Amino acid sequence: MVVGASFDTVEEQKVFADAQGFTYSLLSDPDRVMGAAYEAVRPADDPLAVLPYRYSYLIAPDGTIAATYDLNLSQSLDEHADVVLADILFRS
């Protein structure tokens, strides 16, 4: 299952998902509770503090984080997808 999350409201998430044609769920975290738990909240003095850090997590069936991917680096989304799929296959 794929799930996305951001600090946007439910309404903003719906507009974004519809515009992008996403077929997966987007979670709304305007209070940044989930972002803090996943260490995605930027420091208040960061010029991009209104945006979360871009991370992806591969969650194992037992609910633990099997892998963390830092999308703040220069990796393209296509490369990222290939890496995640390889990790899923490796762990299967």
N, CA, C and O atoms as a printed pandas DataFrame, in Angstrom:
     atom_number atom_name residue_name chain_id  residue_number  x_coord  y_coord  z_coord
0              1         N          MET        A               1    0.847   -1.161    0.000
1              2        CA          MET        A               1    0.000    0.000    0.000
2              3         C          MET        A               1    0.903    1.238    0.000
3              4         O          MET        A               1    1.938    1.255    0.667
4              5         N          VAL        A               2    0.520    2.239   -0.727
5              6        CA          VAL        A               2    1.228    3.514   -0.752
6              7         C          VAL        A               2    0.342    4.567   -0.106
7              8         O          VAL        A               2   -0.849    4.661   -0.405
8              9         N          VAL        A               3    0.937    5.363    0.785
9             10        CA          VAL        A               3    0.234    6.452    1.453
10            11         C          VAL        A               3    1.167    7.655    1.456
11            12         O          VAL        A               3    2.361    7.517    1.724
12            13         N          GLY        A               4    0.634    8.825    1.162
13            14        CA          GLY        A               4    1.407   10.059    1.238
14            15         C          GLY        A               4    0.912   10.903    2.392
15            16         O          GLY        A               4   -0.201   10.708    2.881
16            17         N          ALA        A               5    1.735   11.838    2.829
17            18        CA          ALA        A               5    1.339   12.736    3.914
18            19         C          ALA        A               5    2.001   14.086    3.721
19            20         O          ALA        A               5    3.103   14.181    3.180
20            21         N          SER        A               6    1.322   15.121    4.166
21            22        CA          SER        A               6    1.901   16.464    4.169
22            23         C          SER        A               6    1.224   17.287    5.254
23            24         O          SER        A               6    0.318   16.816    5.941
24            25         N          PHE        A               7    1.682   18.525    5.394
25            26        CA          PHE        A               7    1.118   19.423    6.397
26            27         C          PHE        A               7   -0.122   20.142    5.882
27            28         O          PHE        A               7   -0.672   20.991    6.583
28            29         N          ASP        A               8   -0.568   19.824    4.685
29            30        CA          ASP        A               8   -1.740   20.467    4.097
30            31         C          ASP        A               8   -3.028   19.990    4.767
31            32         O          ASP        A               8   -3.062   18.942    5.411
32            33         N          THR        A               9   -4.084   20.786    4.600
33            34        CA          THR        A               9   -5.401   20.399    5.117
34            35         C          THR        A               9   -5.987   19.291    4.241
35            36         O          THR        A               9   -5.487   19.016    3.151
36            37         N          VAL        A              10   -7.035   18.673    4.726
37            38        CA          VAL        A              10   -7.730   17.636    3.958
38            39         C          VAL        A              10   -8.184   18.201    2.615
39            40         O          VAL        A              10   -8.034   17.556    1.577
40            41         N          GLU        A              11   -8.737   19.398    2.646
41            42        CA          GLU        A              11   -9.230   20.018    1.412
42            43         C          GLU        A              11   -8.094   20.256    0.419
43            44         O          GLU        A              11   -8.243   19.987   -0.773
44            45         N          GLU        A              12   -6.954   20.763    0.911
45            46        CA          GLU        A              12   -5.795   20.998    0.041
46            47         C          GLU        A              12   -5.255   19.675   -0.512
47            48         O          GLU        A              12   -4.849   19.601   -1.672
48            49         N          GLN        A              13   -5.254   18.648    0.315
49            50        CA          GLN        A              13   -4.803   17.334   -0.144
50            51         C          GLN        A              13   -5.695   16.801   -1.258
51            52         O          GLN        A              13   -5.207   16.238   -2.237
52            53         N          LYS        A              14   -7.004   16.982   -1.106
53            54        CA          LYS        A              14   -7.932   16.487   -2.127
54            55         C          LYS        A              14   -7.709   17.191   -3.448
55            56         O          LYS        A              14   -7.666   16.543   -4.493
56            57         N          VAL        A              15   -7.566   18.513   -3.421
57            58        CA          VAL        A              15   -7.322   19.277   -4.650
58            59         C          VAL        A              15   -6.026   18.798   -5.310
59            60         O          VAL        A              15   -5.982   18.577   -6.520
60            61         N          PHE        A              16   -4.978   18.641   -4.505
61            62        CA          PHE        A              16   -3.686   18.204   -5.025
62            63         C          PHE        A              16   -3.776   16.798   -5.612
63            64         O          PHE        A              16   -3.291   16.560   -6.718
64            65         N          ALA        A              17   -4.389   15.867   -4.888
65            66        CA          ALA        A              17   -4.511   14.483   -5.359
66            67         C          ALA        A              17   -5.322   14.415   -6.644
67            68         O          ALA        A              17   -4.963   13.684   -7.568
68            69         N          ASP        A              18   -6.403   15.165   -6.708
69            70        CA          ASP        A              18   -7.222   15.181   -7.924
70            71         C          ASP        A              18   -6.437   15.742   -9.106
71            72         O          ASP        A              18   -6.499   15.203  -10.211
72            73         N          ALA        A              19   -5.703   16.821   -8.873
73            74        CA          ALA        A              19   -4.927   17.448   -9.949
74            75         C          ALA        A              19   -3.818   16.527  -10.445
75            76         O          ALA        A              19   -3.500   16.522  -11.635
76            77         N          GLN        A              20   -3.227   15.748   -9.542
77            78        CA          GLN        A              20   -2.128   14.852   -9.910
78            79         C          GLN        A              20   -2.605   13.475  -10.369
79            80         O          GLN        A              20   -1.823   12.691  -10.906
80            81         N          GLY        A              21   -3.887   13.184  -10.156
81            82        CA          GLY        A              21   -4.420   11.878  -10.531
82            83         C          GLY        A              21   -3.921   10.751   -9.647
83            84         O          GLY        A              21   -3.787    9.616  -10.104
84            85         N          PHE        A              22   -3.643   11.053   -8.379
85            86        CA          PHE        A              22   -3.146   10.033   -7.463
86            87         C          PHE        A              22   -4.219    8.974   -7.218
87            88         O          PHE        A              22   -5.401    9.289   -7.082
88            89         N          THR        A              23   -3.790    7.731   -7.165
89            90        CA          THR        A              23   -4.707    6.622   -6.885
90            91         C          THR        A              23   -4.504    6.080   -5.473
91            92         O          THR        A              23   -5.072    5.051   -5.108
92            93         N          TYR        A              24   -3.689    6.780   -4.681
93            94        CA          TYR        A              24   -3.439    6.347   -3.308
94            95         C          TYR        A              24   -3.856    7.447   -2.332
95            96         O          TYR        A              24   -4.091    8.590   -2.721
96            97         N          SER        A              25   -3.938    7.080   -1.083
97            98        CA          SER        A              25   -4.412    8.008   -0.053
98            99         C          SER        A              25   -3.338    9.018    0.338
99           100         O          SER        A              25   -2.148    8.704    0.363
100          101         N          LEU        A              26   -3.783   10.236    0.641
101          102        CA          LEU        A              26   -2.919   11.273    1.185
102          103         C          LEU        A              26   -3.436   11.623    2.579
103          104         O          LEU        A              26   -4.629   11.867    2.763
104          105         N          LEU        A              27   -2.556   11.643    3.530
105          106        CA          LEU        A              27   -2.918   11.973    4.900
106          107         C          LEU        A              27   -2.640   13.441    5.166
107          108         O          LEU        A              27   -1.636   13.987    4.707
108          109         N          SER        A              28   -3.520   14.067    5.898
109          110        CA          SER        A              28   -3.401   15.477    6.252
110          111         C          SER        A              28   -2.827   15.584    7.661
111          112         O          SER        A              28   -3.334   14.963    8.596
112          113         N          ASP        A              29   -1.760   16.383    7.807
113          114        CA          ASP        A              29   -1.091   16.535    9.096
114          115         C          ASP        A              29   -0.807   18.012    9.382
115          116         O          ASP        A              29    0.346   18.385    9.597
116          117         N          PRO        A              30   -1.852   18.862    9.388
117          118        CA          PRO        A              30   -1.604   20.293    9.581
118          119         C          PRO        A              30   -1.038   20.635   10.958
119          120         O          PRO        A              30   -0.409   21.681   11.115
120          121         N          ASP        A              31   -1.246   19.782   11.954
121          122        CA          ASP        A              31   -0.694   20.019   13.291
122          123         C          ASP        A              31    0.723   19.461   13.433
123          124         O          ASP        A              31    1.371   19.657   14.462
124          125         N          ARG        A              32    1.199   18.771   12.405
125          126        CA          ARG        A              32    2.569   18.250   12.320
126          127         C          ARG        A              32    2.894   17.188   13.359
127          128         O          ARG        A              32    4.061   16.973   13.686
128          129         N          VAL        A              33    1.882   16.534   13.873
129          130        CA          VAL        A              33    2.099   15.490   14.868
130          131         C          VAL        A              33    2.794   14.284   14.218
131          132         O          VAL        A              33    3.791   13.780   14.734
132          133         N          MET        A              34    2.260   13.837   13.097
133          134        CA          MET        A              34    2.865   12.720   12.386
134          135         C          MET        A              34    4.244   13.122   11.853
135          136         O          MET        A              34    5.190   12.336   11.912
136          137         N          GLY        A              35    4.350   14.347   11.334
137          138        CA          GLY        A              35    5.631   14.833   10.832
138          139         C          GLY        A              35    6.707   14.822   11.905
139          140         O          GLY        A              35    7.853   14.461   11.639
140          141         N          ALA        A              36    6.341   15.216   13.111
141          142        CA          ALA        A              36    7.297   15.199   14.216
142          143         C          ALA        A              36    7.695   13.764   14.563
143          144         O          ALA        A              36    8.868   13.488   14.813
144          145         N          ALA        A              37    6.737   12.865   14.579
145          146        CA          ALA        A              37    7.017   11.466   14.908
146          147         C          ALA        A              37    7.969   10.837   13.896
147          148         O          ALA        A              37    8.785    9.987   14.253
148          149         N          TYR        A              38    7.866   11.251   12.640
149          150        CA          TYR        A              38    8.716   10.707   11.578
150          151         C          TYR        A              38    9.897   11.627   11.252
151          152         O          TYR        A              38   10.553   11.461   10.223
152          153         N          GLU        A              39   10.161   12.587   12.125
153          154        CA          GLU        A              39   11.299   13.502   12.008
154          155         C          GLU        A              39   11.321   14.246   10.666
155          156         O          GLU        A              39   12.378   14.432   10.064
156          157         N          ALA        A              40   10.145   14.664   10.213
157          158        CA          ALA        A              40   10.021   15.375    8.939
158          159         C          ALA        A              40    9.789   16.869    9.112
159          160         O          ALA        A              40    9.681   17.592    8.122
160          161         N          VAL        A              41    9.708   17.346   10.359
161          162        CA          VAL        A              41    9.475   18.770   10.614
162          163         C          VAL        A              41   10.818   19.497   10.572
163          164         O          VAL        A              41   11.771   19.105   11.246
164          165         N          ARG        A              42   10.877   20.550    9.778
165          166        CA          ARG        A              42   12.099   21.359    9.679
166          167         C          ARG        A              42   12.190   22.300   10.882
167          168         O          ARG        A              42   11.171   22.640   11.482
168          169         N          PRO        A              43   13.401   22.718   11.234
169          170        CA          PRO        A              43   13.552   23.699   12.319
170          171         C          PRO        A              43   12.833   25.004   11.969
171          172         O          PRO        A              43   12.705   25.346   10.793
172          173         N          ALA        A              44   12.372   25.718   12.970
173          174        CA          ALA        A              44   11.618   26.965   12.758
174          175         C          ALA        A              44   12.410   28.004   11.989
175          176         O          ALA        A              44   11.824   28.814   11.271
176          177         N          ASP        A              45   13.740   28.001   12.123
177          178        CA          ASP        A              45   14.553   29.000   11.423
178          179         C          ASP        A              45   14.937   28.584   10.002
179          180         O          ASP        A              45   15.646   29.324    9.320
180          181         N          ASP        A              46   14.485   27.419    9.547
181          182        CA          ASP        A              46   14.745   26.968    8.176
182          183         C          ASP        A              46   13.894   27.806    7.228
183          184         O          ASP        A              46   12.706   27.990    7.491
184          185         N          PRO        A              47   14.456   28.319    6.139
185          186        CA          PRO        A              47   13.665   29.109    5.183
186          187         C          PRO        A              47   12.477   28.336    4.594
187          188         O          PRO        A              47   11.518   28.939    4.114
188          189         N          LEU        A              48   12.546   27.005    4.633
189          190        CA          LEU        A              48   11.451   26.172    4.114
190          191         C          LEU        A              48   10.658   25.513    5.246
191          192         O          LEU        A              48   10.086   24.439    5.060
192          193         N          ALA        A              49   10.625   26.151    6.409
193          194        CA          ALA        A              49    9.988   25.557    7.591
194          195         C          ALA        A              49    8.516   25.212    7.391
195          196         O          ALA        A              49    7.987   24.360    8.105
196          197         N          VAL        A              50    7.847   25.850    6.445
197          198        CA          VAL        A              50    6.432   25.538    6.210
198          199         C          VAL        A              50    6.265   24.190    5.510
199          200         O          VAL        A              50    5.163   23.641    5.475
200          201         N          LEU        A              51    7.346   23.658    4.958
201          202        CA          LEU        A              51    7.299   22.385    4.237
202          203         C          LEU        A              51    7.973   21.288    5.048
203          204         O          LEU        A              51    8.941   21.551    5.762
204          205         N          PRO        A              52    7.470   20.061    4.946
205          206        CA          PRO        A              52    8.160   18.960    5.619
206          207         C          PRO        A              52    9.412   18.561    4.843
207          208         O          PRO        A              52    9.527   18.830    3.647
208          209         N          TYR        A              53   10.351   17.914    5.542
209          210        CA          TYR        A              53   11.420   17.225    4.831
210          211         C          TYR        A              53   10.755   16.144    4.000
211          212         O          TYR        A              53    9.698   15.635    4.371
212          213         N          ARG        A              54   11.357   15.796    2.895
213          214        CA          ARG        A              54   10.791   14.767    2.017
214          215         C          ARG        A              54   11.478   13.431    2.289
215          216         O          ARG        A              54   12.607   13.193    1.860
216          217         N          TYR        A              55   10.775   12.573    3.008
217          218        CA          TYR        A              55   11.250   11.226    3.290
218          219         C          TYR        A              55   10.199   10.232    2.843
219          220         O          TYR        A              55    9.004   10.527    2.821
220          221         N          SER        A              56   10.669    9.054    2.489
221          222        CA          SER        A              56    9.780    7.916    2.269
222          223         C          SER        A              56   10.201    6.837    3.241
223          224         O          SER        A              56   11.378    6.708    3.579
224          225         N          TYR        A              57    9.232    6.068    3.684
225          226        CA          TYR        A              57    9.508    4.980    4.613
226          227         C          TYR        A              57    8.919    3.697    4.058
227          228         O          TYR        A              57    7.791    3.681    3.565
228          229         N          LEU        A              58    9.681    2.635    4.140
229          230        CA          LEU        A              58    9.191    1.308    3.825
230          231         C          LEU        A              58    8.828    0.677    5.161
231          232         O          LEU        A              58    9.697    0.445    6.001
232          233         N          ILE        A              59    7.555    0.402    5.353
233          234        CA          ILE        A              59    7.062   -0.137    6.620
234          235         C          ILE        A              59    6.889   -1.649    6.474
235          236         O          ILE        A              59    6.201   -2.115    5.566
236          237         N          ALA        A              60    7.508   -2.401    7.359
237          238        CA          ALA        A              60    7.416   -3.859    7.346
238          239         C          ALA        A              60    6.029   -4.294    7.812
239          240         O          ALA        A              60    5.314   -3.525    8.455
240          241         N          PRO        A              61    5.654   -5.526    7.488
241          242        CA          PRO        A              61    4.342   -6.031    7.924
242          243         C          PRO        A              61    4.118   -5.943    9.425
243          244         O          PRO        A              61    2.975   -5.839    9.870
244          245         N          ASP        A              62    5.193   -5.984   10.221
245          246        CA          ASP        A              62    5.024   -5.896   11.675
246          247         C          ASP        A              62    4.918   -4.458   12.170
247          248         O          ASP        A              62    4.827   -4.223   13.375
248          249         N          GLY        A              63    4.930   -3.473   11.232
249          250        CA          GLY        A              63    4.758   -2.069   11.593
250          251         C          GLY        A              63    6.044   -1.313   11.859
251          252         O          GLY        A              63    6.005   -0.110   12.114
252          253         N          THR        A              64    7.186   -1.989   11.806
253          254        CA          THR        A              64    8.462   -1.311   12.009
254          255         C          THR        A              64    8.944   -0.670   10.706
255          256         O          THR        A              64    8.548   -1.082    9.616
256          257         N          ILE        A              65    9.798    0.333   10.836
257          258        CA          ILE        A              65   10.373    0.981    9.655
258          259         C          ILE        A              65   11.513    0.107    9.156
259          260         O          ILE        A              65   12.522   -0.066    9.840
260          261         N          ALA        A              66   11.343   -0.442    7.960
261          262        CA          ALA        A              66   12.357   -1.321    7.366
262          263         C          ALA        A              66   13.428   -0.516    6.636
263          264         O          ALA        A              66   14.582   -0.938    6.563
264          265         N          ALA        A              67   13.048    0.639    6.096
265          266        CA          ALA        A              67   14.012    1.484    5.379
266          267         C          ALA        A              67   13.487    2.914    5.350
267          268         O          ALA        A              67   12.279    3.153    5.333
268          269         N          THR        A              68   14.419    3.850    5.343
269          270        CA          THR        A              68   14.101    5.270    5.227
270          271         C          THR        A              68   14.832    5.808    4.005
271          272         O          THR        A              68   16.004    5.502    3.785
272          273         N          TYR        A              69   14.129    6.615    3.210
273          274        CA          TYR        A              69   14.699    7.172    1.988
274          275         C          TYR        A              69   14.614    8.691    2.066
275          276         O          TYR        A              69   13.541    9.250    2.294
276          277         N          ASP        A              70   15.743    9.347    1.876
277          278        CA          ASP        A              70   15.828   10.799    1.957
278          279         C          ASP        A              70   15.660   11.384    0.562
279          280         O          ASP        A              70   16.578   11.326   -0.257
280          281         N          LEU        A              71   14.490   11.946    0.294
281          282        CA          LEU        A              71   14.214   12.541   -1.013
282          283         C          LEU        A              71   14.650   13.995   -1.079
283          284         O          LEU        A              71   14.420   14.670   -2.082
284          285         N          ASN        A              72   15.279   14.478   -0.017
285          286        CA          ASN        A              72   15.822   15.833   -0.032
286          287         C          ASN        A              72   17.124   15.865   -0.821
287          288         O          ASN        A              72   17.629   16.933   -1.167
288          289         N          LEU        A              73   17.655   14.688   -1.097
289          290        CA          LEU        A              73   18.866   14.571   -1.903
290          291         C          LEU        A              73   18.468   14.676   -3.371
291          292         O          LEU        A              73   17.298   14.909   -3.676
292          293         N          SER        A              74   19.391   14.512   -4.253
293          294        CA          SER        A              74   19.124   14.771   -5.670
294          295         C          SER        A              74   18.546   13.581   -6.427
295          296         O          SER        A              74   18.480   13.626   -7.655
296          297         N          GLN        A              75   18.135   12.543   -5.760
297          298        CA          GLN        A              75   17.586   11.367   -6.430
298          299         C          GLN        A              75   16.264   11.698   -7.118
299          300         O          GLN        A              75   15.393   12.339   -6.529
300          301         N          SER        A              76   16.120   11.259   -8.364
301          302        CA          SER        A              76   14.859   11.482   -9.076
302          303         C          SER        A              76   13.789   10.543   -8.531
303          304         O          SER        A              76   14.101    9.536   -7.895
304          305         N          LEU        A              77   12.535   10.878   -8.783
305          306        CA          LEU        A              77   11.441   10.026   -8.308
306          307         C          LEU        A              77   11.468    8.662   -8.984
307          308         O          LEU        A              77   11.119    7.661   -8.359
308          309         N          ASP        A              78   11.879    8.603  -10.257
309          310        CA          ASP        A              78   11.989    7.311  -10.942
310          311         C          ASP        A              78   13.066    6.444  -10.288
311          312         O          ASP        A              78   12.861    5.249  -10.072
312          313         N          GLU        A              79   14.209    7.048   -9.974
313          314        CA          GLU        A              79   15.278    6.308   -9.290
314          315         C          GLU        A              79   14.804    5.848   -7.913
315          316         O          GLU        A              79   15.084    4.728   -7.485
316          317         N          HIS        A              80   14.090    6.723   -7.241
317          318        CA          HIS        A              80   13.576    6.395   -5.909
318          319         C          HIS        A              80   12.650    5.192   -5.984
319          320         O          HIS        A              80   12.774    4.264   -5.184
320          321         N          ALA        A              81   11.736    5.197   -6.921
321          322        CA          ALA        A              81   10.804    4.075   -7.079
322          323         C          ALA        A              81   11.561    2.768   -7.336
323          324         O          ALA        A              81   11.203    1.727   -6.784
324          325         N          ASP        A              82   12.592    2.817   -8.160
325          326        CA          ASP        A              82   13.389    1.624   -8.450
326          327         C          ASP        A              82   14.078    1.099   -7.192
327          328         O          ASP        A              82   14.122   -0.110   -6.965
328          329         N          VAL        A              83   14.615    2.005   -6.376
329          330        CA          VAL        A              83   15.296    1.608   -5.140
330          331         C          VAL        A              83   14.306    0.969   -4.173
331          332         O          VAL        A              83   14.602   -0.069   -3.582
332          333         N          VAL        A              84   13.133    1.578   -4.007
333          334        CA          VAL        A              84   12.130    1.039   -3.089
334          335         C          VAL        A              84   11.653   -0.335   -3.567
335          336         O          VAL        A              84   11.540   -1.268   -2.772
336          337         N          LEU        A              85   11.377   -0.452   -4.858
337          338        CA          LEU        A              85   10.938   -1.758   -5.383
338          339         C          LEU        A              85   12.010   -2.825   -5.191
339          340         O          LEU        A              85   11.691   -3.967   -4.860
340          341         N          ALA        A              86   13.271   -2.469   -5.394
341          342        CA          ALA        A              86   14.358   -3.425   -5.176
342          343         C          ALA        A              86   14.412   -3.848   -3.708
343          344         O          ALA        A              86   14.633   -5.020   -3.406
344          345         N          ASP        A              87   14.210   -2.898   -2.799
345          346        CA          ASP        A              87   14.208   -3.226   -1.368
346          347         C          ASP        A              87   13.036   -4.129   -1.009
347          348         O          ASP        A              87   13.186   -5.055   -0.212
348          349         N          ILE        A              88   11.878   -3.864   -1.589
349          350        CA          ILE        A              88   10.717   -4.725   -1.319
350          351         C          ILE        A              88   10.994   -6.153   -1.791
351          352         O          ILE        A              88   10.726   -7.114   -1.070
352          353         N          LEU        A              89   11.526   -6.283   -2.992
353          354        CA          LEU        A              89   11.834   -7.614   -3.530
354          355         C          LEU        A              89   12.898   -8.318   -2.698
355          356         O          LEU        A              89   12.817   -9.526   -2.475
356          357         N          PHE        A              90   13.902   -7.558   -2.237
357          358        CA          PHE        A              90   14.970   -8.108   -1.421
358          359         C          PHE        A              90   14.423   -8.637   -0.101
359          360         O          PHE        A              90   14.890   -9.662    0.397
360          361         N          ARG        A              91   13.452   -7.958    0.462
361          362        CA          ARG        A              91   12.899   -8.316    1.776
362          363         C          ARG        A              91   11.805   -9.380    1.682
363          364         O          ARG        A              91   11.375   -9.923    2.699
364          365         N          SER        A              92   11.358   -9.674    0.466
365          366        CA          SER        A              92   10.272  -10.668    0.301
366          367         C          SER        A              92   10.773  -12.085    0.439
367          368         O          SER        A              92    9.992  -13.030    0.328
